[in-house]
Amino acid sequence: MNARFRFRPPFGHAPSPVPPIAERHGHAPPNQRRFPVFLPAPPPARCGRGAAGKLWDKAREVTCGAVVQPWSGLPIPTLLSCLCSFVAGVIHPWRVTAFERLLWRACRGYLVASFVEMPEPMEDPATGESITWVIFLISYWGEQIGQKIRKISDCFHCQVYLYPESEASRTDTITGLHGQIQELSVTLEETEKYLAEVLDKVAQALPTWRVQVQKMKAIYLVLNQCSFDVTQKCLIAEVWCPVQDLTQVQDALRQASVSGSASSSWRVPTSESPPTLIRTNKFTAGFQSIVDAYGVASYQEVNPAPYAIITFPFIFAIMFGDVGHGLLMFLFALWMVLYEDSPRLRQGTNEIWLTFFEGRYLILLMGAFSIYTGFIYNECFSKATAIFPSAWSVATMANHSSWSSEYLAAHPSLTLDPNVTGVFRGPYPFGIDPIWSLATNHLNFLNSFKMKMSVVLGIVHMGFGVVLGVFNHVHFKQHHRLVLEFLPEIIFLLALFGYLVFLIFYKWIKFSAADSLVAPSILIHFIDMFLFTSNAENLPLYPGQVPVQTVLVLLALASVPVLLLGTPLYQWCRRRAPRMVRPRGQEAGNSVNATKEDVESGGHSPDAKHLDFAEIFMHQAIHTIEYCLGCVSNTASYLRLWALSLAHAQLSEVLWTMVMRNGFVGLSYVGGVVLVPVFAAFAVLTVAILLVMEGLSAFLHALRLHWVEFQNKFYVGAGYKLCPFAFAPDTWE
């Protein structure tokens, strides 16, 4: 190794500045880096020669008496023999320059220092920072100089290590360190193996431990809600229990008594409204969640979820009717149903995916009903399918008409007249005739058909909701509401809008293609019905139509005051009449903790504490106005079935015309290649727009029709769910 020496000048001369470590090292490799060697300055003449003088003479002797320039080369072993002590350690690289300068100033050159950077960075035990430390080795002469060096090292937070004096000691130390490193490596390896074995055993037992901890936490959470009886030294819990499960609860308490802890149960009367428990399975859970989103059923109230299993997918399918789109939706839901036990499907983290998965049976029925209505509309990706032969005959029209060559050349669009014998041979066996997909006026035909269909289905749906209210009145023994509420409601609905349904069917049956030009307008008749007038230009549908319509309107108007004043007057008369005080007990109803008054109310009548006539009248007035105006607005709201059905059909037709049909233009090999990306674009747009966006739109509209137009006729939804004790995480987290 090449070394460069720096001699301290005689007393009275300022020392040369010490270059920083980066300047000294340069870019040389670590094994060729230069380091300074400081020699003591020659003592003055008055101070005798001593060891310092001898060292100075030795240096001059080595250099042959020449003046040694700073950083000139000189073999290091010659000087190391004169230095007897060493200090070794590591220092932070940021402190090297200051450390080196302070050593030079404090020790006045009576040392030889060497600094070498570590080849790899190491972690600082204090801060955890990865640092490339600098190793230093200082050779010095004299014990006082050594003490100064150690103090300076402590001030700079250097990690100092013992450096043996002899070569044999250093060799023994290195050998011992290597042995310790090897022992530590073996110890660490064995420790890691042992920890891995322990962790493997813990991983196997961890699920069991987690379940045990969760159960213990859930049990203690319930026990903390119990009341502590100091006298009896027991816990008292007041709980709701279904009557069907009461026997099981008593058996469980009896078994606990046999095991050593005495327990018993009693029925406690209460004025609180009992919670609602509706037992569901994986098929009905999706439909019940739709109803619960509107409001949990009051105790023993009619649950609309069983009826929504059929009505909800059917109303959705009316707006989404297409065989192709319904089949894709059905297959997607069928895949989720077949693999419903797969953990990958159940344990997803995407909230949207979990929503789809929870409603897989609902989507399955929506797809199946959409296939059915698609066959009714005769639409499969907007194209008609000729399952049966068309009932219209073009050949018969051509043979029995005056279609000449000149007429055909002048008229690009031809009209098939059903009044010509043999042109129309009867209705299509199932659904709409496929010839309407070729007709230029097919949109006008579908407009009339779907609009009347929407009105008919909407009024039937609302009427069914009014009828379901009868079960609530009978169950809660509120028979006066059958006469004072149900009867006026059904008369008002049927006298006005039920009569409209009658007119639609009567016109379909009475007028054929022969006299369709003179068929009167139902809309004008319906408007004249409310105005108590008749239009001479709009012929009546049947004899005596005007008197019948007048009677129906009068019945509808007469039912309004009955609906408005009937229930309040009945409650007022019942309150003024003397009555016996009935003891509160458990003889009425089948509730564990409900009295007969609680069962009778069921959330369908004002609270007994607030039986004020003004409040009852205000409540009934709001219900009357909402029902009467709602019959009009709700009937118009069902026209969304017509609007969304046409929108879905037209959007599907536009997508086919503007995308897919362009792939069938070229019949050569190039056209076959072009068809691949065209079909890919058609498939992506079909799924994204028609299935996802249109499907979501139809779902929301069907949801609104059930919540607002159907359920508000009989469903209060003012209850709360029964939350039984279970070891599910949502019961204690």
Stockholm file with secondary structure:
# STOCKHOLM 1.0

chainA/1-733         MNARFRFRPPFGHAPSPVPPIAERHGHAPPNQRRFPVFLPAPPPARCGRGAAGKLWDKAREVTCGAVVQPWSGLPIPTLLSCLCSFVAGVIHPWRVTAFERLLWRACRGYLVASFVEMPEPMEDPATGESITWVIFLISYWGEQIGQKIRKISDCFHCQVYLYPESEASRTDTITGLHGQIQELSVTLEETEKYLAEVLDKVAQALPTWRVQVQKMKAIYLVLNQCSFDVTQKCLIAEVWCPVQDLTQVQDALRQASVSGSASSSWRVPTSESPPTLIRTNKFTAGFQSIVDAYGVASYQEVNPAPYAIITFPFIFAIMFGDVGHGLLMFLFALWMVLYEDSPRLRQGTNEIWLTFFEGRYLILLMGAFSIYTGFIYNECFSKATAIFPSAWSVATMANHSSWSSEYLAAHPSLTLDPNVTGVFRGPYPFGIDPIWSLATNHLNFLNSFKMKMSVVLGIVHMGFGVVLGVFNHVHFKQHHRLVLEFLPEIIFLLALFGYLVFLIFYKWIKFSAADSLVAPSILIHFIDMFLFTSNAENLPLYPGQVPVQTVLVLLALASVPVLLLGTPLYQWCRRRAPRMVRPRGQEAGNSVNATKEDVESGGHSPDAKHLDFAEIFMHQAIHTIEYCLGCVSNTASYLRLWALSLAHAQLSEVLWTMVMRNGFVGLSYVGGVVLVPVFAAFAVLTVAILLVMEGLSAFLHALRLHWVEFQNKFYVGAGYKLCPFAFAPDTWE
#=GR chainA/1-733 SS CCCEEEECCCTTSCCCCCCCHHHHHTTCCGGGCCCEEEECCCCCGGGCCHHHHHHHHHHHHHTTTCCCCTTEECCSHHHHTTCCEEEEEEECGGGHHHHHHHHHHHHTTCEEEEEEECSSCEECTTTCCEECCEEEEEEECSHHHHHHHHHHHHHTTCEEECCCSSHHHHHHHHHHHHHHHHHHHHHHHHHHHHHHHHHHHHHHHHHHHHHHHHHHHHHHHHHTTSEEETTTTEEECCCCCCGGGHHHHHHHHHHHHHTTCCCCCCCCCBCSCCCBCCCCCTTTHHHHHHHHHHCCCCTTCCCSHHHHHHHHHHHHHHHSCCHHHHHHHHHHHHHHHHTTTCHHHHTCCCHHHHHHHHTHHHHHHHHHHHHHHHHHHTCBTTBCCCSSCCSBCHHHHHHTSCCCHHHHHHCSSCCCCTTSTTTBCSCCSSSSCGGGGTCTTHHHHHHHHHHHHHHHHHHHHHHHHHHHHHHHHHHTTCTHHIIIIIHHHHHHHIIIIIHHHHHHHHHHHHCCSTTGGGCCCHHHHHHHHHHTCCCSSSCCSSTTHHHHHHHHHHHHHHHHHHHHHHHHHHHHHHHHSCCCCCCCCSSSSSCSSBCHHHHHHTTSSCCGGGCCHHHHHHHHHHHHHHHHHHHHHHHHHTTHHHHHHHHHHHHHHHHHHHTGGGGGSCCSHHHHHHHHHHHHHHHHHIIIIIIIIHHHHHHHHHHHIIIIIIGGGTCCCCCCBCCCCCCSGGGTC
#=GC SS_cons         CCCEEEECCCTTSCCCCCCCHHHHHTTCCGGGCCCEEEECCCCCGGGCCHHHHHHHHHHHHHTTTCCCCTTEECCSHHHHTTCCEEEEEEECGGGHHHHHHHHHHHHTTCEEEEEEECSSCEECTTTCCEECCEEEEEEECSHHHHHHHHHHHHHTTCEEECCCSSHHHHHHHHHHHHHHHHHHHHHHHHHHHHHHHHHHHHHHHHHHHHHHHHHHHHHHHHHTTSEEETTTTEEECCCCCCGGGHHHHHHHHHHHHHTTCCCCCCCCCBCSCCCBCCCCCTTTHHHHHHHHHHCCCCTTCCCSHHHHHHHHHHHHHHHSCCHHHHHHHHHHHHHHHHTTTCHHHHTCCCHHHHHHHHTHHHHHHHHHHHHHHHHHHTCBTTBCCCSSCCSBCHHHHHHTSCCCHHHHHHCSSCCCCTTSTTTBCSCCSSSSCGGGGTCTTHHHHHHHHHHHHHHHHHHHHHHHHHHHHHHHHHHTTCTHHIIIIIHHHHHHHIIIIIHHHHHHHHHHHHCCSTTGGGCCCHHHHHHHHHHTCCCSSSCCSSTTHHHHHHHHHHHHHHHHHHHHHHHHHHHHHHHHSCCCCCCCCSSSSSCSSBCHHHHHHTTSSCCGGGCCHHHHHHHHHHHHHHHHHHHHHHHHHTTHHHHHHHHHHHHHHHHHHHTGGGGGSCCSHHHHHHHHHHHHHHHHHIIIIIIIIHHHHHHHHHHHIIIIIIGGGTCCCCCCBCCCCCCSGGGTC
//
